[in-house]
Every structure is written in structure tokens, then in C-alpha cells.
Amino acid sequence: MVFRNTIPIQNLKCSNCAIILRSKILEIQNISDVYIDADYSRITFNHKSVNDLSVIENTLTFLGSPPVGEKILIKNNIGYHCKNVSDRFCITSNGKL
């Protein structure tokens, strides 16, 4: 059985951060069809068990974009630190996107 879930998340700064977050989430076993809506700060995905849901939530928290209601422990742990958000794309501290 495959489940589809949507989780509202925090600290999503731009579309580039969403792309990176999506690639990290897709690395998790049993997770597929990941869609991140940067405009509304939410992630939608397929998973195979209830345990996958807690793995996703823990990964989101570790990456700095925890579910709404969770405490943000890390400003941004994806490796990109938004310095200037322009047109929903950020300019990173190292100049790379």
C-alpha cells in the first residue's frame, strides 16, 4: 500500500532550497513522488509505511525545514545559506546555487 501525505514546513527560503530539499528527501528509502511547493512551504510525497512519515519529519528537522509547530534548531543545514532572496531564488554565501 502507498500513502500520500502533505506536510507544511518552515524555513523554506526559495526555490533553490526546495530543489535541494527534494533531492535529500528522495534519498530516503520508500519515499517517492516528492513535490515541494515553495510558495506555500509544504512538501507532498508518497511513502509505504507509517514509520516512513516519522523518518521524513526527522530528516526535515535535521535539514533545517521542520514541520510547522516544531522548533527550528538549525537555521539552514542543507549547505546553502540564503543571503539575498530575489524572485524566490537565493544568492548563497559561496556564490553557488
C-alpha positions in Angstrom: 0.0 0.0 0.0 1.2 3.5 -0.8 0.2 6.5 1.2 0.3 10.2 0.1 0.9 12.9 2.6 1.4 16.7 2.7 3.3 18.4 5.5 3.5 22.2 5.9 7.2 23.1 6.6 9.1 26.0 8.0 12.2 27.9 6.9 11.9 27.3 3.2 13.5 30.4 1.7 13.4 29.9 -2.1 13.0 27.5 -5.0 16.7 26.5 -4.9 16.4 25.4 -1.3 13.3 23.4 -2.3 15.2 21.7 -5.1 18.0 20.7 -2.7 15.5 19.6 0.0 13.6 17.5 -2.6 16.8 15.7 -3.6 17.7 14.9 0.0 14.2 13.6 0.7 14.3 11.4 -2.4 17.4 9.6 -0.9 15.2 8.2 1.8 14.1 4.6 1.2 10.4 4.0 0.4 9.8 7.7 -0.4 8.7 8.7 -3.9 6.9 11.4 -6.0 8.2 14.3 -3.8 6.7 17.7 -4.7 7.7 20.8 -2.7 5.5 23.9 -3.0 7.9 26.7 -2.3 5.1 29.3 -2.4 3.1 27.7 0.3 6.0 26.0 2.2 4.8 22.4 2.0 6.0 19.1 0.9 3.9 16.3 -0.6 5.2 12.8 -1.1 4.4 9.1 -1.3 5.5 6.6 1.4 4.9 2.9 2.1 4.5 2.8 5.9 3.7 4.9 8.9 7.3 4.7 10.0 8.4 6.5 6.8 6.4 9.5 8.0 8.5 9.9 11.1 11.7 9.4 9.1 10.6 12.3 6.8 9.8 14.5 9.7 13.1 13.9 11.4 15.0 14.5 8.2 13.2 17.7 7.6 14.1 18.9 11.1 17.7 17.9 10.5 17.9 19.7 7.2 16.5 22.9 8.8 13.0 22.8 7.5 11.0 21.2 10.2 7.2 20.6 10.1 5.1 23.6 11.2 4.9 23.5 15.0 8.3 22.0 15.5 11.2 24.1 16.9 13.7 25.3 14.3 17.0 24.0 15.7 19.2 24.9 12.7 19.0 28.0 10.6 19.7 26.1 7.4 21.5 22.8 7.3 21.2 21.9 3.6 24.6 23.5 2.8 23.2 26.7 1.3 22.7 29.8 3.3 20.4 32.3 1.7 21.9 35.8 1.8 19.6 37.6 -0.6 16.3 36.2 -1.7 15.3 37.7 -5.1 12.5 36.3 -7.2 12.3 33.2 -4.9 15.9 32.3 -5.8 18.7 32.9 -3.3 22.2 34.1 -3.6 24.3 31.8 -1.4 27.3 32.8 0.7 29.7 30.8 -1.6 28.2 32.2 -4.8 26.8 28.8 -6.0 23.2 27.9 -6.3 
